[in-house]
Amino acid sequence: MREKMETLKKKGCQFAPLKRNNDHYISSWVCQTPTGAMRFRDVLLAKDADGYEDLSETHTRQRLMQQRIEATRRGECPGMGSGAPLTPTRKPPRHP
């Protein structure tokens, strides 16, 4: 996330300070484009220890785009447990 923000800053995007209101985390930024300013706003709502909701908006002169993501923890991954290194997925064998 920090790398993405640094990349956007280098492109001239301006970030407002992160705001917190109880379990709401609000971030916003503005980026200039050839067609005008694009404004972004993201609200992350921590529902509990196992879930969150992310509401994001993108504003341009022509339109408003909205996205909603809801996530809930389902449990531990089977196998090696949390913190274990991931093993690469094997590619299927090639058939001539």
N, C-alpha and C positions, 0 to 999 in steps of 0.2 A: 504494500500500500504506500509506504513512504517513497519507494522508487517511482511509482506512478505519479505521485504528487510532485516529486522533483522534476520529472520529465515535463509535466504540464506547466510548472513554474517557468522552466526554461523556454517554453513556447509562449510565455506572456500571460498565463492564467493567474488570476488573483484569488486567493483563498481567504474567506472570513474565518475568524477564530472558531474552533469547535465549541458548541454550546451544549450544556447538559441541563435537563430539566427532569428531575427524578430519574425515571428509567428511559427517557427519550434523549438520544444523542443526535444533534442536528449539525450538519455540515453544509456549506454552500460555497460556490465559487463561480467565477465568470471568466469565460475565454473569448477572445476576439477571433472572428473568422472573416474570410473575405466577404461574406454576406451580412455581417453584423455580429453583435454580441450573442453568445449562448450562455444562458444562466442555468446553473445546476443546483438542486437542493436535494438533500438526502436526510431522511429521518429513520433512525434505527431505534426500534422499541424492544427493549429486553423484557420479554413476557415473564420468564422465570429462568431457573438454572438450565432448563432444557429446551428453550425456544426463543425465537425472536421474529420480528416482522420488520421488513425494510421497505420503505416507501420512497421512491425517487421521482423527481420531476426534472424535465429538461425543457427550457423555454427558448424559443427563437422568435423572430419577428412573425414568421408564418404559422407556427404551431406550438402546441403544448403536448409533450409526450409524458406519460405516467407509467410507472412500473411498480408492482407490488410483489414482494417475495415473502413467503411465510415458511419458516424452517422449524422443525421439531426434531430433537435428538431421539433416535429410535433405540439406542443401546450401544454396547461395545461391539466393535468389529469382531467377527469370529476369527479364531486362530491365535495369533501371537499376542494379542492384547494391545492396549494403548501404549504409544511411545516406541513400539518395535519398528525397526527399519522396514521400509517397503521393498518388496522384491519386484523386479521388472516383469512385465507380462511377456511371455514368450510368443514369438511370432509363429504362425502356423507354417508347417513345412511347405516348400514350393514343389509343385508337381510339374514335370516337364511336359 
